[in-house]
Amino acid sequence: MGLVVGPRLSAAGGVAITGIDLAKPLPPESKRRIAEAFRDHHVVVFPAQALSREHQYDFAHNFGEIEPSGQPGSKRHAVAHVISNLDKDGNPVDRSASPVSNYRWHTDKSWHAVPPLLTMLYAVELPPEGGDTEFANTLLGYAALSDETKRHIAGLRVVFCWGSSGGQSMMAMREDPPVDHPLVRTHPDTGRKALYLGNHAWHIRGMPEAEGTALLAKLLDHTTQNPFVYTHRWSKGDLVMWDNRCLLHRAVANYEMGKYRRVLHRSVVRGTVPF
C-alpha cells in the first residue's frame, strides 16, 4: 500500500502519515511527500514506529543538519537525546512550575542566532493518560490580527534569551548572549507571515520594557487561542515532527508528573536566520 497521508487533524494543522517504516532508509519520493505534508500542515505524526535513537538520527538527517546533543566527545553526542520528567535517579518529578519548563508556550531555541527549522519527538514511555503536547499555529494567529495591529508590529524585533521569564538572574546562569529576531517573521518556504514569540521572548528592542512585555503577552494570548491550537495525544511509538518557524508548543501538565514516567527522544534540525 505504501505511504499514506491522512486528512488534516485539526483546523490549526497536523497530519498523520502511515504506511512507512522510519527505521529504514527514506526513498526520495517518500521524502518529497513528507516535506510537502510538513510544509502544508506544520505538524506531521508518524504512528506506531519502532526506532532506536540512531534510527531517529538517520531519519532526521534527511531534512538538514542535526544540532548535536549531549556532551562533545560522548558516545551519543550527535544522536537523539532524552526529554523526560525524571530526576538523576530515574524517578518522576513535577517540574511544571519552573520558569523555563517545557510546560510554557515556546519555540525551540529561539535564543539562538540561528534557531531550528524543525524538532522531532519520539514517544518511548508515557503516562497511562495525559501528557499531551499542544501546538499553536502563529501563521493563523498573525493572519487573524487587525490591520491596525499588523501595521503597529511591522518591523519590531524581539530580544530572546534563555530563561527570559527569570530576567537577568536566569540569564546569568548561561553564556548565551541575548539575540533579537523579527516579531513578524516570513516563512522561507511559503512566504507567509507568522508571529515569533514565546516563553524566551524577553522584550521588544527599542520599546520600554514594560510596554514591550505587555504587547508580547497580548500577542501570545491571541495566538494560543483554541481555534489556532492542535493538541497531540501521544501513543507509544509516535514520532512527531513540527515546524519551529510557525508554531509554538508546550507540554500539558494533565497527568500525575510525580508518579508516572514520560520519556521522549528529541532531534533538532538546524534552520536559517529569521527574516
C-alpha positions, 0 to 999 in steps of 0.5 A: 500500500505504501505511504499514506497521508491522512486528512488534516487533524485539526483546523490549526494543522497536523497530519498523520502519515502511515504506511512507512517504516522510519527505521529504514532508509527514506526513498526520495519520493517518500521524502518529497511527500513528507516535506510537502505534508510538513510544509502544508500542515506544520505538524506531521505524526508518524504512528506506531514506529519502532526506532532506536535513537540512531534510527531517529538520527538517520531519519532526521538527517534527511531534512538538514543538519542535526544540532548535536546533543549531549556532551562533545566527545560522548558516545551519543553526542550527535544522536537523539537525546532524552526529554523526560520528567525524571530526576538523576535517579530515574524517578518522576518529578513535577517540574511544571512550575519552573520558569523555563519548563517545557510546560510554557508556550515556546519555540525551540531555541529561539535564543539562538542566532540561528534557531531550528527549522524543525524538532522531532519527538519520539514517544518511548514511555508515557503516562497511562493518560495525559501528557499531551503536547499542544501546538499553536499555529502563529501563521493563523494567529498573525493572519487573524490580527487587525490591520491596525495591529499588523501595521503597529508590529511591522518591523519590531524585533524581539530580544530572546534569551534563555530563561527570559521569564527569570530576567537577568538572574536566569540569564546569568546562569548561561553564556548565551548572549541575548539575540533579537529576531523579527516579531513578524517573521516570513516563512522561507518556504511559503512566504507567509507571515507568522508571529515569533514569540514565546516563553524566551521572548524577553522584550521588544528592542527599542520599546520600554520594557514594560510596554514591550512585555505587555504587547508580547503577552497580548500577542501570545494570548491571541495566538494560543487561542483554541481555534489556532491550537492542535493538541497531540495525544501521544501513543507509544511509538509516535514520532512527531515532527513540527515546524519551529518557524510557525508554531509554538508548543508546550507540554500539558501538565494533565497527568500525575508528573510525580508518579508516572514516567514520560520519556521522549527522544528529541532531534533538532534540525538546524534552520536559517536566520529569521527574516 
